[in-house]
Amino acid sequence: MKTATIPSLRVDPELRHSAESVLQEGETLSGFVEQAIRQSVAYRQAEQAFIERGLKARDQAKQTGRYVEASAVVNRLQTMLDAHKSGASL
């Protein structure tokens, strides 16, 4: 596969210094920037998928008339959290 380039980015010298100061052993600034871009893309893709699932669930609920009370959802989540904290499985 051919590679492509990301456009050059002009930044404040303080930001460059801050980025360089957190580089790990053997890591380059280019590698750091690439990893940051990959993480941001993955986050935004996950966020978009989450929104799409929510909108689909909303539309399905409107179509079927089947809804779940918010309190029931919160109670179930609290039960799951409590079980996780205690080490139990659901």
Backbone as CSV, one residue per row, in Angstrom:
resi,resn,N_x,N_y,N_z,CA_x,CA_y,CA_z,C_x,C_y,C_z
1,MET,0.845,-1.173,0.000,0.000,0.000,0.000,0.890,1.236,0.000
2,LYS,0.507,2.198,-0.815,1.237,3.461,-0.856,0.956,4.255,0.412
3,THR,1.914,5.048,0.819,1.699,5.903,1.978,1.289,7.293,1.516
4,ALA,0.687,8.028,2.399,0.287,9.408,2.139,0.870,10.279,3.238
5,THR,0.835,11.564,3.044,1.368,12.479,4.053,0.232,13.266,4.690
6,ILE,0.476,13.686,5.911,-0.418,14.594,6.623,0.148,15.999,6.392
7,PRO,-0.695,16.986,6.187,-0.185,18.339,5.960,0.687,18.826,7.119
8,SER,1.650,19.665,6.786,2.504,20.273,7.809,1.630,21.071,8.766
9,LEU,2.097,21.151,9.974,1.316,21.832,11.002,2.200,22.830,11.723
10,ARG,1.823,24.098,11.676,2.582,25.110,12.388,1.982,25.249,13.778
11,VAL,2.828,25.136,14.783,2.351,25.227,16.163,3.214,26.201,16.942
12,ASP,2.685,26.616,18.042,3.412,27.465,18.970,4.636,26.701,19.478
13,PRO,5.774,27.349,19.621,6.964,26.642,20.113,6.747,25.948,21.456
14,GLU,5.898,26.521,22.304,5.632,25.900,23.601,4.915,24.566,23.451
15,LEU,4.007,24.471,22.468,3.310,23.201,22.232,4.294,22.159,21.722
16,ARG,5.176,22.558,20.820,6.174,21.602,20.329,7.051,21.119,21.473
17,HIS,7.475,22.044,22.320,8.315,21.658,23.456,7.560,20.708,24.389
18,SER,6.302,21.014,24.650,5.490,20.152,25.517,5.366,18.754,24.926
19,ALA,5.140,18.682,23.618,5.022,17.380,22.956,6.342,16.621,23.035
20,GLU,7.428,17.296,22.778,8.736,16.637,22.830,9.074,16.165,24.242
21,SER,8.589,16.896,25.232,8.924,16.563,26.622,8.247,15.283,27.105
22,VAL,7.223,14.834,26.410,6.513,13.625,26.843,6.802,12.413,25.956
23,LEU,7.713,12.572,25.015,8.062,11.444,24.155,8.692,10.334,24.978
24,GLN,8.346,9.108,24.637,8.932,7.958,25.319,10.237,7.577,24.637
25,GLU,10.993,6.725,25.293,12.284,6.277,24.774,12.138,5.765,23.340
26,GLY,12.900,6.324,22.425,12.900,5.888,21.037,11.737,6.408,20.207
27,GLU,10.828,7.137,20.799,9.663,7.652,20.079,10.018,8.963,19.385
28,THR,9.526,9.124,18.185,9.760,10.363,17.458,8.537,11.265,17.551
29,LEU,8.748,12.524,17.287,7.626,13.457,17.287,6.631,13.073,16.197
30,SER,7.135,12.638,15.042,6.250,12.196,13.959,5.413,10.999,14.395
31,GLY,6.031,10.039,15.063,5.307,8.872,15.557,4.259,9.259,16.590
32,PHE,4.618,10.209,17.447,3.685,10.699,18.462,2.472,11.342,17.796
33,VAL,2.707,12.177,16.796,1.615,12.844,16.089,0.746,11.810,15.367
34,GLU,1.379,10.837,14.727,0.617,9.795,14.040,-0.277,9.036,15.016
35,GLN,0.268,8.675,16.172,-0.520,7.949,17.173,-1.680,8.805,17.681
36,ALA,-1.431,10.089,17.877,-2.495,10.989,18.329,-3.613,11.076,17.294
37,ILE,-3.236,11.132,16.024,-4.241,11.172,14.961,-5.033,9.869,14.939
38,ARG,-4.339,8.733,15.034,-5.030,7.438,15.036,-6.026,7.342,16.196
39,GLN,-5.612,7.785,17.380,-6.493,7.725,18.544,-7.701,8.648,18.365
40,SER,-7.475,9.825,17.818,-8.581,10.765,17.597,-9.562,10.234,16.570
41,VAL,-9.049,9.641,15.504,-9.921,9.059,14.478,-10.747,7.924,15.083
42,ALA,-10.104,7.039,15.833,-10.815,5.915,16.452,-11.892,6.418,17.416
43,TYR,-11.560,7.440,18.198,-12.523,8.002,19.146,-13.728,8.568,18.403
44,ARG,-13.462,9.333,17.353,-14.570,9.949,16.617,-15.411,8.906,15.888
45,GLN,-14.790,7.845,15.395,-15.557,6.772,14.762,-16.449,6.075,15.791
46,ALA,-15.909,5.810,16.965,-16.695,5.173,18.026,-17.830,6.092,18.469
47,GLU,-17.539,7.377,18.573,-18.559,8.353,18.960,-19.689,8.390,17.927
48,GLN,-19.325,8.402,16.649,-20.333,8.428,15.584,-21.168,7.154,15.601
49,ALA,-20.532,6.009,15.792,-21.267,4.740,15.850,-22.226,4.737,17.039
50,PHE,-21.787,5.287,18.177,-22.636,5.373,19.366,-23.870,6.218,19.075
51,ILE,-23.666,7.357,18.441,-24.783,8.239,18.103,-25.739,7.542,17.143
52,GLU,-25.189,6.873,16.135,-26.029,6.159,15.172,-26.855,5.077,15.852
53,ARG,-26.245,4.321,16.800,-27.008,3.293,17.525,-28.114,3.931,18.359
54,GLY,-27.808,5.056,18.971,-28.811,5.752,19.775,-29.978,6.238,18.937
55,LEU,-29.677,6.814,17.784,-30.739,7.285,16.903,-31.570,6.119,16.366
56,LYS,-30.910,5.024,16.057,-31.624,3.834,15.580,-32.543,3.298,16.679
57,ALA,-32.037,3.251,17.914,-32.853,2.772,19.041,-34.041,3.704,19.272
58,ARG,-33.797,4.999,19.157,-34.890,5.963,19.321,-35.968,5.734,18.274
59,ASP,-35.539,5.589,17.021,-36.503,5.380,15.936,-37.268,4.073,16.118
60,GLN,-36.563,3.038,16.559,-37.213,1.746,16.786,-38.233,1.860,17.923
61,ALA,-37.874,2.587,18.964,-38.802,2.758,20.086,-40.043,3.535,19.640
62,LYS,-39.849,4.552,18.830,-40.994,5.316,18.326,-41.900,4.429,17.471
63,GLN,-41.265,3.589,16.645,-42.013,2.727,15.734,-42.799,1.655,16.485
64,THR,-42.179,1.057,17.493,-42.826,-0.046,18.214,-43.625,0.422,19.420
65,GLY,-43.330,1.624,19.896,-43.997,2.112,21.099,-43.454,1.485,22.368
66,ARG,-42.343,0.742,22.263,-41.738,0.087,23.429,-40.587,0.955,23.931
67,TYR,-40.730,1.429,25.144,-39.723,2.265,25.777,-39.305,1.647,27.105
68,VAL,-38.133,2.014,27.576,-37.671,1.576,28.894,-37.526,2.831,29.740
69,GLU,-38.096,2.786,30.929,-38.005,3.932,31.828,-36.547,4.229,32.176
70,ALA,-36.206,5.501,32.241,-34.837,5.906,32.570,-34.427,5.344,33.929
71,SER,-35.340,5.327,34.880,-35.004,4.817,36.210,-34.637,3.337,36.159
72,ALA,-35.282,2.574,35.281,-34.958,1.156,35.144,-33.547,0.979,34.579
73,VAL,-33.191,1.833,33.624,-31.844,1.772,33.045,-30.803,2.126,34.101
74,VAL,-31.054,3.192,34.846,-30.113,3.618,35.885,-29.973,2.540,36.943
75,ASN,-31.077,1.930,37.356,-31.026,0.860,38.356,-30.209,-0.329,37.851
76,ARG,-30.404,-0.702,36.583,-29.652,-1.831,36.007,-28.160,-1.501,35.939
77,LEU,-27.836,-0.288,35.537,-26.431,0.119,35.486,-25.812,0.130,36.882
78,GLN,-26.575,0.581,37.868,-26.063,0.597,39.241,-25.817,-0.823,39.728
79,THR,-26.712,-1.735,39.389,-26.539,-3.141,39.761,-25.272,-3.702,39.137
80,MET,-25.055,-3.383,37.867,-23.851,-3.851,37.173,-22.593,-3.273,37.812
81,LEU,-22.638,-1.991,38.154,-21.490,-1.345,38.788,-21.208,-1.958,40.154
82,ASP,-22.253,-2.166,40.936,-22.087,-2.769,42.254,-21.494,-4.173,42.151
83,ALA,-21.985,-4.943,41.178,-21.476,-6.303,40.981,-20.003,-6.277,40.578
84,HIS,-19.660,-5.348,39.727,-18.256,-5.238,39.290,-17.342,-4.867,40.462
85,LYS,-17.816,-3.922,41.274,-17.014,-3.497,42.422,-16.824,-4.623,43.425
86,SER,-17.820,-5.475,43.554,-17.728,-6.563,44.528,-17.045,-7.813,43.954
87,GLY,-16.760,-7.773,42.654,-16.098,-8.899,42.015,-17.038,-9.993,41.564
88,ALA,-18.335,-9.780,41.719,-19.316,-10.779,41.287,-19.546,-10.657,39.795
89,SER,-20.035,-11.726,39.200,-20.383,-11.657,37.780,-21.888,-11.689,37.640
90,LEU,-22.367,-11.090,36.547,-23.813,-11.018,36.317,-24.311,-12.172,35.520
